[in-house]
């Protein structure tokens, strides 16, 4: 058929509801992320600690299995707040490394290739763009933090009984709330660095610099001024203070007050949101 006889028609297929349009971004981001064999290998490694914890819980309640592996019952770790706090800290470390692998490459390519106008010229707001990119990290980090943590809590509950559940319900709340605080903090920080540093390797290195450099600078402040308030710029220490309070109900020794740790995390998240709001725009003025 001749070209001039072709009639151009508008798209007649199903339309995605407006509130779910941001999901188009994680759909293609996940495809690009899991194309990397290095990432897939690391993602599998992130589940070693939860699997090991599940085996400990199982052996703790199976005397025959303990006899088979010749491990005395008194040498098994007790399943309490400290057990789940240790697992929480291990998974937080893996989630930080995973964020360093994925986060810097979420926004920087769009800015480097001037692709933001193509997104924002459509019925797609800046908030939806950030939400779509943020959902990539939130999904990946959830799969290795609070989801396996609550699954292990449920496993212990099923083996121990309702009495243990009623006495340790606060552990489930600590796992869920603490994981979400950590996920949002490092995800917003990674997106802010990815937006302001257009080169992916530099953005990844800067993420390590923010944590370890700020920790060293905060320790220097503590040593010079004979105080502990320098820990407030150490996000790792701040998160440790909050997590210990959530799991154990007490604050760590020689640390900042719990309220100041919560405030520091809120300020860090707010500052990252401000950086994203200033950088995620349909046009950029270069002087």
C-alpha positions in Angstrom: 0.0 0.0 0.0 1.3 3.4 -0.9 2.5 5.6 1.9 0.1 8.4 1.1 -2.8 6.0 1.6 -1.8 5.3 5.1 -3.8 7.1 7.7 -2.1 8.0 11.0 -4.2 7.2 14.0 -3.7 7.9 17.7 -2.8 5.2 20.1 -5.8 3.1 20.9 -4.3 0.8 23.5 -4.9 0.8 27.3 -3.7 3.8 29.2 -1.8 3.6 32.5 -3.5 5.4 35.3 -1.8 8.7 36.0 -0.9 7.8 39.6 1.0 4.7 38.4 2.9 6.3 35.5 6.1 6.7 37.6 6.5 2.9 37.6 7.7 3.0 34.0 11.1 4.3 35.4 11.8 1.3 37.7 10.6 -1.1 35.0 13.5 -0.3 32.7 15.9 0.5 35.6 15.5 -3.1 37.0 16.1 -4.5 33.5 19.4 -2.5 33.3 20.5 -3.4 36.8 19.9 -7.1 36.5 21.7 -7.3 33.2 24.9 -6.9 35.2 26.3 -10.3 36.4 28.4 -8.6 39.1 25.2 -7.1 40.6 23.3 -10.4 40.4 26.2 -12.1 42.2 26.3 -9.5 44.9 22.5 -9.5 45.3 22.6 -13.2 45.9 25.4 -12.7 48.5 23.2 -10.3 50.4 20.9 -13.2 51.4 23.7 -15.3 53.0 23.2 -13.8 56.5 19.3 -14.2 56.5 19.7 -17.8 55.3 22.3 -18.4 58.0 20.0 -16.8 60.6 17.1 -19.0 59.4 19.3 -22.1 59.9 20.2 -21.0 63.4 16.5 -20.5 64.3 15.7 -23.9 62.9 18.5 -25.8 64.6 17.6 -24.0 67.9 14.3 -25.7 67.8 15.4 -29.1 66.4 17.4 -31.2 68.8 17.8 -34.0 66.3 19.3 -31.7 63.7 21.7 -30.3 66.4 22.8 -33.8 67.2 23.4 -34.6 63.5 25.7 -31.6 63.1 27.2 -32.2 66.6 26.6 -28.7 68.0 25.7 -28.4 71.7 22.5 -26.6 72.4 24.2 -24.2 74.9 26.5 -23.0 72.1 23.6 -21.7 69.9 23.0 -18.0 70.0 19.8 -17.0 71.9 17.0 -15.6 69.6 16.4 -12.2 71.2 16.8 -8.5 70.5 20.6 -8.8 70.1 20.2 -11.6 67.5 17.9 -9.5 65.3 19.9 -6.3 65.9 23.1 -8.1 64.7 21.3 -9.3 61.6 19.9 -5.8 61.1 23.4 -4.2 61.2 24.8 -6.8 58.7 22.0 -6.2 56.2 22.4 -2.5 56.6 26.0 -2.8 55.5 25.0 -4.9 52.5 22.3 -2.4 51.7 24.8 0.5 51.7 27.1 -1.4 49.3 24.2 -2.2 47.1 23.2 1.5 47.1 26.7 2.4 46.1 26.4 0.1 43.1 23.0 1.1 41.9 22.3 4.6 43.2 24.9 6.7 41.3 23.7 5.4 37.9 20.0 6.3 38.3 19.9 10.0 37.6 23.4 10.9 36.4 22.9 9.4 32.9 19.7 11.4 32.4 21.5 14.6 33.3 24.6 13.9 31.3 22.6 13.2 28.2 20.1 16.0 28.7 17.2 13.5 28.9 15.3 15.3 31.6 13.4 17.5 29.2 12.1 14.4 27.4 10.7 13.1 30.7 9.2 16.4 32.0 7.7 17.6 28.7 5.2 14.8 29.1 2.5 14.6 31.8 5.2 13.5 34.2 6.0 15.7 37.2 9.4 16.2 38.9 8.1 14.5 42.0 7.0 11.4 40.0 10.4 11.3 38.3 12.2 11.2 41.7 9.6 8.8 43.1 10.2 6.4 40.2 14.0 6.5 40.7 13.6 6.2 44.4 11.3 3.2 44.1 14.2 1.3 42.4 16.4 1.5 45.5 13.5 1.1 47.9 12.5 -2.1 46.3 16.0 -3.6 46.1 16.8 -2.6 49.7 13.5 -3.8 51.1 14.2 -7.3 49.6 17.4 -7.6 51.7 16.4 -5.7 54.9 13.0 -5.7 56.5 11.4 -8.4 54.3 13.8 -11.2 55.3 13.9 -9.7 58.8 10.1 -10.0 59.3 10.2 -13.4 57.7 12.7 -14.6 60.2 10.6 -13.0 63.0 7.6 -15.0 61.7 9.7 -18.2 61.6 10.8 -17.8 65.2 7.2 -17.0 66.2 5.9 -20.1 64.5 8.4 -22.3 66.3 8.3 -20.6 69.7 4.6 -19.8 70.1 2.3 -16.9 70.8 3.9 -16.2 74.1 7.2 -15.3 72.5 5.4 -13.2 69.9 3.6 -11.1 72.6 6.8 -10.5 74.5 8.9 -9.6 71.4 6.5 -7.8 69.2 8.6 -4.6 69.5 11.4 -6.4 67.6 9.1 -6.6 64.5 8.4 -2.9 64.8 12.1 -2.1 65.2 13.0 -4.2 62.1 10.3 -2.5 59.9 10.8 1.1 61.1 14.5 1.0 61.4 14.9 -0.5 57.9 12.7 2.1 56.3 14.6 4.9 58.0 17.9 3.6 56.8 16.5 2.9 53.3 15.1 6.4 52.8 18.2 8.0 54.2 20.8 6.3 52.0 18.5 6.3 48.9 17.8 10.0 49.0 21.6 10.6 49.6 22.5 8.4 46.6 20.0 10.1 44.4 21.1 13.6 45.4 24.8 12.7 44.7 23.7 11.1 41.4 21.9 14.3 40.4 24.7 16.7 41.3 27.6 14.6 40.1 27.0 13.5 36.5 29.9 11.0 36.4 28.8 7.7 37.9 32.1 6.5 39.3 32.7 9.8 41.0 29.2 9.8 42.5 29.8 6.3 43.9 33.1 7.3 45.4 31.5 10.4 46.9 28.9 8.3 48.6 31.7 6.4 50.4 33.3 9.8 51.1 30.2 11.2 52.7 30.0 8.3 55.2 33.7 7.7 56.0 34.9 11.2 55.5 32.2 12.6 57.7 32.9 9.9 60.3 36.6 10.9 60.4 35.7 14.6 60.5 33.2 14.0 63.3 35.8 12.0 65.3 38.3 14.9 64.9 35.7 17.3 66.3 35.2 15.0 69.3 38.9 14.8 70.0 39.5 18.5 69.7 36.5 19.8 71.6 36.2 16.8 74.0 32.6 16.2 73.1 30.4 13.6 71.4 28.3 16.0 69.3 30.6 15.4 66.3 28.9 12.1 65.9 25.9 13.9 64.5 27.6 14.2 61.1 28.4 10.5 61.2 25.4 9.0 59.6 26.5 5.5 60.5 26.8 6.4 64.2 23.5 8.3 64.1 21.7 5.3 62.6 23.4 3.0 65.1 22.1 5.1 68.0 18.5 5.0 66.5 18.6 1.3 65.8 19.8 0.4 69.3 17.1 2.5 70.8 14.5 0.8 68.6 15.6 -2.7 69.4 16.8 -2.4 73.0 14.9 0.7 74.3 18.2 2.3 75.4 20.8 4.6 73.9 24.4 3.6 73.4 27.1 4.6 75.8 29.2 7.7 75.0 26.9 8.6 72.2 24.6 11.5 71.3 21.1 11.6 72.7 18.4 9.7 70.8 16.4 12.8 70.0 19.4 14.5 68.3 20.0 11.3 66.2 16.4 11.4 65.0 16.8 15.1 64.2 20.1 14.6 62.3 18.5 11.9 60.1 15.5 14.2 59.4 17.8 17.1 58.5 19.9 14.8 56.2 16.8 13.6 54.4 15.4 17.1 54.1 18.7 18.4 52.7 18.8 15.7 50.1 15.3 16.4 49.0 16.2 20.1 48.7 19.2 19.2 46.5 17.0 17.1 44.2 14.4 19.8 43.9 17.1 22.3 42.8 18.6 19.9 40.3 15.7 18.0 38.8 14.4 20.5 36.3 13.3 20.5 32.7 16.0 23.0 31.7 19.3 24.1 33.0 20.9 27.5 32.8 24.6 27.3 32.3 26.6 30.5 32.9 
